[in-house]
């Protein structure tokens, strides 16, 4: 989000001036729960002093994965730099503003169960090493029609494909409206287009420091759903909503800077990649199985992570093809970046960015050299050839991913014991519930045969 001013006192004066000039009537305070859902509370503007003094309290026991009922009092500390006016009019002509919050305990300590605080902790580690972490996401989503009751139906609103235009692309006007709304939130939108699946779309916005990017992803998902609803459509970031067509991913383009210098670039290396870039890749590959449950947190995530549809299931890297987990795009200089391709947009962006950074820094700190790049299409390799090239695969389901997470001390340490325990408990319960259900495929396959 656009930074308002440098000092807290200046920020407060600026916020109060905007509130008066723009007829702000309500302030929405937003936060994210452990599973990545946006939560909010709306306060009348007469509470602005309490808001700015971090005096707004809420019941943490009512938020998934936060606290037990006997220790439920939590405080919202708004990040003043995220203050922004909602860019759409209200029915009565007043204005609504928004701030994103960190969660603190009654003792004034950052709450260990707050995902935003987890990312801040990881960024502090990078800062101590002299680095600033930048991320540019590529979130994809589907838009479906709705029935007469407003419920989504798995009926795509177009039959277009990658980069198709209207009239084949029925979502162009919706993407334009989303872009305008995002610009109202301070985004710099770089491109929008129809993706490969019917009714699938992508809108790319400019990279930023990781905390801003995580905030932007949460705002992006809210705006997409809201604008789609305005058009009588339903937008979803579910990774694989329809069998047989492309799933939705959220590639993360990552770079580390020292001051104004991109440390992933080295003009003296043949491929232009510095030792730090190579070690960062090594850390990602080493820890990929351990962080998959965070970057791909749904049972449905692993319906996308299968061979085909360019799904990045292979733990390898390349500069020239899109089948491995990690790709290095061709641009060099300040644009040198490492693209992690397995995350999907259902993930909690604060946690996903925190563990990706942690894995990469592990590679730098321990000088983890990655294997040779795989510049062939891995999908065309047989099992034996993949073994010869030491190419492993990501977990095949959320249960395997959770088991890998449970044995990875680095990733658990980055998440902290509170989030690790709450997250894994919730996801193991989700898996248990899934395995006990009888699914339509089983009925079709077995009912008459047996």
C-alpha positions in Angstrom: 0.0 0.0 0.0 1.1 3.6 -0.5 3.0 4.9 2.4 1.4 8.1 3.9 4.3 9.8 5.7 7.4 8.9 7.6 6.8 9.5 11.3 3.9 8.2 13.4 2.8 11.7 14.4 2.8 12.8 10.8 0.8 9.8 9.8 -1.8 10.4 12.5 -2.2 14.0 11.5 -2.5 13.0 7.8 -5.1 10.3 8.6 -7.2 12.7 10.6 -7.1 15.3 7.9 -8.2 12.8 5.3 -11.0 11.6 7.5 -12.3 15.2 7.8 -11.8 16.1 4.2 -13.3 12.9 2.7 -16.3 12.6 5.0 -15.1 9.2 6.4 -17.9 7.7 8.5 -16.5 4.2 9.3 -13.1 2.6 9.8 -12.6 -1.1 8.9 -9.8 -2.9 10.8 -8.6 -6.0 9.0 -6.6 -9.0 10.1 -5.9 -12.5 8.8 -6.4 -15.7 10.7 -4.0 -18.6 10.6 -5.8 -20.2 7.6 -5.5 -17.0 5.6 -9.1 -15.8 5.8 -9.7 -12.1 6.1 -11.4 -11.0 9.3 -12.6 -7.4 10.1 -14.4 -5.2 12.5 -16.0 -1.9 11.5 -16.0 1.0 13.9 -17.6 4.5 13.6 -15.1 7.3 13.0 -15.7 8.7 16.5 -13.5 5.8 17.7 -10.5 7.0 15.7 -8.4 8.0 18.8 -8.9 4.6 20.4 -8.0 3.0 17.0 -4.8 5.0 16.6 -3.8 4.4 20.3 -4.1 0.6 19.8 -7.0 0.4 22.3 -9.4 -1.7 20.2 -9.8 -5.1 21.8 -11.4 -8.3 20.3 -12.2 -11.9 21.3 -9.2 -13.9 20.0 -10.9 -17.2 21.0 -13.5 -16.6 18.2 -10.9 -16.5 15.5 -9.7 -19.8 14.1 -6.4 -20.9 15.6 -5.9 -17.9 17.8 -6.4 -18.4 21.5 -8.3 -20.4 24.1 -11.4 -18.9 25.7 -9.6 -18.3 29.0 -7.0 -16.1 27.3 -9.1 -14.5 24.6 -8.4 -10.8 25.0 -6.4 -9.5 22.1 -5.6 -6.0 20.8 -5.5 -4.6 17.2 -2.5 -2.5 16.3 -3.3 -0.9 13.0 -0.4 -0.4 10.5 -0.9 3.3 9.7 0.8 3.0 6.4 -2.1 0.7 5.2 -4.7 3.5 5.7 -6.7 3.8 2.5 -10.2 4.8 1.4 -12.4 2.2 -0.1 -12.6 3.2 -3.8 -16.3 2.6 -4.3 -19.1 4.8 -3.2 -21.5 4.0 -0.4 -25.3 4.3 -0.7 -25.5 7.3 1.5 -22.5 9.2 0.1 -20.1 8.9 3.0 -16.6 7.3 2.8 -15.2 4.1 4.5 -11.5 3.7 5.3 -9.4 0.6 5.9 -6.3 -0.3 8.0 -4.6 -3.7 8.3 -3.7 -4.7 11.8 -1.2 -6.7 13.7 -2.5 -8.6 16.7 -0.9 -8.0 20.2 -1.4 -9.5 23.6 -2.7 -7.5 26.6 1.0 -7.3 27.7 1.8 -5.3 24.6 3.7 -8.2 23.0 3.3 -9.3 19.3 0.9 -12.3 19.4 2.7 -15.4 18.2 -0.5 -16.6 16.4 -0.7 -13.5 14.2 0.5 -14.5 10.7 1.5 -10.9 9.9 3.8 -11.0 13.0 5.3 -14.3 11.7 6.3 -12.6 8.4 7.7 -9.6 10.3 9.9 -12.0 12.3 11.3 -13.6 9.1 11.9 -10.2 7.6 13.8 -9.1 10.7 16.1 -12.1 10.2 16.7 -11.0 6.6 17.3 -7.4 7.7 19.8 -8.6 10.3 21.7 -10.2 7.4 21.6 -7.0 5.5 18.8 -7.9 3.0 15.4 -6.5 1.9 13.0 -9.2 0.5 10.9 -8.2 -2.5 8.1 -10.4 -4.0 5.9 -10.1 -7.0 3.0 -12.5 -7.0 1.0 -13.9 -10.0 -2.4 -14.9 -8.6 -4.9 -16.7 -10.8 -8.6 -17.2 -10.2 -11.8 -18.5 -11.8 -15.1 -16.8 -12.3 -18.3 -18.8 -12.4 -21.9 -18.1 -13.0 -24.4 -18.2 -10.2 -27.9 -19.7 -9.9 -31.2 -17.8 -9.2 -30.4 -17.9 -5.5 -26.9 -16.4 -6.0 -25.1 -19.7 -5.3 -22.0 -20.5 -7.5 -22.4 -23.2 -10.2 -19.5 -24.9 -11.9 -20.4 -23.3 -15.2 -17.7 -21.1 -16.7 -18.9 -17.7 -17.9 -16.8 -18.1 -21.1 -15.0 -20.6 -23.3 -11.9 -18.5 -23.9 -8.3 -19.6 -23.6 -4.9 -18.0 -22.8 -4.7 -14.3 -23.9 -8.0 -14.5 -25.8 -10.0 -11.3 -26.3 -13.6 -10.3 -26.3 -16.1 -11.5 -27.3 -14.5 -14.9 -26.5 -13.3 -13.5 -23.2 -16.4 -12.6 -21.2 -14.4 -11.4 -18.3 -12.6 -8.5 -19.8 -15.0 -5.8 -18.4 -14.8 -7.5 -15.0 -11.0 -7.4 -15.0 -11.1 -3.8 -16.0 -13.3 -3.0 -13.1 -11.1 -5.0 -10.8 -8.0 -3.1 -12.1 -9.7 0.3 -11.4 -10.6 -0.7 -7.9 -7.1 -2.0 -7.2 -5.6 1.3 -8.4 -7.9 3.0 -5.9 -6.3 0.9 -3.2 -2.9 2.1 -4.4 -1.9 -0.8 -6.5 0.2 -0.5 -9.7 -1.4 -3.1 -11.9 1.0 -4.2 -14.6 -1.2 -6.6 -16.7 -4.4 -8.5 -16.8 -5.4 -11.3 -19.2 -7.5 -14.4 -19.7 -5.7 -17.5 -18.5 -5.6 -21.0 -20.0 -8.8 -22.4 -18.5 -12.3 -21.3 -19.5 -13.3 -18.6 -17.1 -9.8 -18.4 -15.6 -8.0 -15.0 -15.2 -4.8 -13.4 -14.0 -4.1 -9.9 -12.9 -0.5 -9.0 -12.1 0.6 -6.1 -9.9 4.0 -4.6 -9.2 6.4 -6.3 -6.8 7.0 -4.7 -3.5 8.6 -5.4 -0.1 7.3 -8.7 1.2 5.0 -7.3 3.9 3.4 -4.9 1.5 3.0 -7.7 -1.0 1.3 -10.0 1.5 -1.1 -7.2 2.5 -1.7 -6.6 -1.2 -2.6 -10.3 -1.8 -5.2 -10.2 0.9 -6.7 -7.0 -0.5 -6.5 -8.4 -4.0 -8.6 -11.5 -3.1 -11.2 -9.3 -1.4 -11.5 -6.9 -4.3 -11.7 -9.7 -6.9 -14.6 -11.4 -5.1 -16.4 -8.1 -4.4 -16.2 -6.9 -8.0 -17.1 -10.3 -9.4 -20.2 -10.3 -7.2 -21.1 -6.8 -8.5 -21.2 -8.3 -12.0 -23.4 -11.2 -10.8 -20.5 -13.7 -10.9 -18.6 -15.7 -8.3 -14.8 -15.6 -8.1 -12.8 -18.3 -6.5 -9.2 -18.9 -5.6 -9.8 -22.6 -5.1 -6.7 -24.3 -6.7 -8.6 -26.9 -8.8 -12.3 -26.2 -9.0 -13.0 -28.2 -12.2 -11.5 -31.5 -13.2 -9.6 -31.7 -16.5 -8.8 -28.0 -16.8 -5.9 -25.9 -15.6 -5.6 -25.2 -11.8 -5.0 -21.8 -10.3 -1.5 -21.1 -9.0 0.2 -18.1 -7.5 3.8 -18.0 -8.6 6.1 -16.0 -6.3 8.9 -13.9 -8.0 11.4 -13.3 -5.3 14.6 -11.2 -5.0 16.9 -10.0 -2.2 18.4 -6.5 -2.2 21.3 -4.9 -0.3 20.3 -1.2 -0.4 19.6 -0.6 -4.1 21.6 -3.6 -5.3 19.9 -6.9 -6.3 22.2 -9.5 -4.8 20.9 -12.2 -7.0 22.7 -10.7 -10.0 26.4 -11.1 -10.8 27.5 -9.8 -14.1 30.7 -11.8 -13.8 28.9 -15.2 -13.8 28.1 -16.9 -17.1 24.4 -17.2 -16.3 24.3 -13.8 -14.4 23.3 -15.5 -11.1 25.2 -14.8 -8.0 26.3 -17.3 -5.4 23.6 -16.0 -3.1 21.0 -16.6 -5.8 22.2 -20.2 -6.2 22.3 -20.8 -2.5 18.8 -19.3 -2.2 17.5 -21.8 -4.8 19.3 -24.6 -2.9 17.5 -23.7 0.2 14.1 -23.6 -1.5 14.7 -27.1 -3.1 16.0 -28.6 0.2 12.9 -27.4 2.2 10.3 -27.7 -0.5 8.6 -30.8 0.9 8.6 -29.2 4.4 6.8 -26.0 3.4 4.4 -27.5 0.9 1.6 -27.7 3.5 1.9 -23.9 3.9 2.1 -23.0 0.2 -0.5 -25.5 -0.7 -2.7 -25.9 2.3 -5.9 -27.5 0.9 -6.8 -31.1 0.1 -7.8 -29.6 -3.2 -4.3 -28.1 -3.7 -2.9 -31.5 -4.6 -5.5 -32.0 -7.3 -3.6 -29.2 -9.1 -0.2 -30.6 -8.2 -0.3 -33.5 -10.6 1.6 -34.1 -13.8 0.2 -32.1 -16.7 -1.1 -28.5 -17.0 2.5 -27.3 -16.3 1.9 -28.1 -12.6 5.3 -27.7 -10.7 5.5 -31.0 -8.9 9.2 -31.7 -9.6 11.8 -30.5 -7.0 14.3 -29.1 -9.5 15.1 -25.8 -11.1 15.7 -24.4 -14.5 16.3 -21.2 -16.5 14.6 -22.5 -19.6 11.5 -24.4 -18.9 8.4 -24.3 -16.7 8.2 -27.9 -15.5 10.4 -27.6 -12.4 9.5 -26.2 -9.0 11.8 -23.2 -9.3 12.4 -21.2 -12.5 14.8 -18.2 -13.1 13.2 -15.8 -15.6 15.5 -14.5 -18.3 15.8 -10.9 -17.2 19.0 -9.9 -15.4 20.3 -6.8 -13.6 17.8 -5.3 -11.1 15.1 -7.6 -12.5 17.0 -10.9 -11.6 14.6 -13.0 -9.6 13.8 -16.5 -8.5 10.3 -17.8 -9.3 8.7 -20.3 -6.9 5.9 -22.0 -8.9 4.1 -24.3 -6.5 2.2 -21.9 -4.2 -1.5 -21.5 -4.9 -3.8 -18.6 -4.0 -5.6 -20.4 -1.2 -2.4 -20.1 1.0 -2.0 -17.6 3.8 0.4 -15.1 2.0 2.0 -14.0 5.3 3.0 -17.5 6.2 3.9 -18.5 2.6 6.2 -15.6 2.2 7.7 -16.1 5.6 8.6 -19.8 4.9 9.9 -19.1 1.4 12.2 -16.5 2.7 13.3 -18.7 5.6 14.1 -21.5 3.2 16.1 -19.3 0.9 18.0 -17.7 3.8 18.8 -21.2 5.1 20.4 -21.9 1.7 22.5 -18.7 1.9 23.5 -19.2 5.5 24.6 -22.8 4.9 25.8 -22.3 1.3 23.5 -25.0 0.0 24.5 -25.6 -3.6 21.5 -26.7 -5.8 21.9 -29.6 -8.3 22.4 -28.8 -11.9 19.5 -27.1 -13.7 17.1 -29.3 -15.6 16.5 -27.6 -18.9 14.5 -30.5 -20.4 10.7 -30.9 -20.0 10.6 -33.1 -16.9 7.0 -34.3 -17.8 8.5 -36.2 -20.7 11.0 -38.0 -18.5 10.3 -41.5 -17.3 10.6 -42.6 -13.7 14.1 -44.0 -14.1 15.4 -40.9 -15.8 14.0 -38.7 -13.0 15.7 -40.9 -10.5 19.0 -40.6 -12.4 18.7 -36.9 -12.3 17.8 -37.0 -8.5 14.5 -35.3 -9.2 12.1 -35.8 -6.3 8.5 -34.8 -6.2 6.4 -32.7 -3.8 4.0 -34.5 -1.4 1.1 -36.1 -3.2 -1.6 -35.0 -0.7 -2.0 -32.7 2.3 -1.4 -35.6 4.7 2.1 -36.3 3.3 2.7 -32.5 3.3 1.8 -32.3 7.0 4.1 -35.2 7.8 6.9 -33.4 6.0 6.2 -30.2 7.8 6.2 -32.0 11.2 9.7 -33.2 10.5 11.2 -29.9 9.3 12.5 -28.0 12.3 13.5 -24.9 10.1 9.9 -24.3 8.8 8.4 -25.1 12.2 10.7 -22.6 13.8 9.8 -19.9 11.3 6.1 -20.5 12.0 6.5 -20.8 15.8 5.0 -23.5 17.9 1.6 -21.8 18.3 0.9 -21.6 14.6 2.5 -24.9 13.8 0.3 -26.7 16.3 -2.9 -24.9 15.4 -2.4 -25.2 11.7 -1.4 -28.9 11.7 -4.3 -29.8 14.1 -6.8 -28.1 11.8 -5.4 -29.7 8.7 -5.2 -33.2 10.1 -8.8 -32.9 11.1 -9.7 -31.7 7.6 -7.9 -34.7 6.1 -9.6 -37.1 8.6 -13.0 -35.7 7.6 -12.1 -36.0 3.9 -11.0 -39.7 4.2 -14.2 -40.7 5.9 -16.5 -39.3 3.2 -17.8 -41.5 0.3 -17.1 -39.5 -2.9 -18.9 -39.6 -6.2 -16.0 -41.2 -7.9 -16.2 -44.2 -5.6 -19.9 -44.6 -6.3 -19.3 -44.5 -10.1 -16.4 -46.9 -9.8 -17.5 -49.5 -7.4 -21.3 -49.5 -6.7 -22.3 -51.6 -9.7 -19.0 -53.5 -10.0 -19.2 -55.0 -6.6 
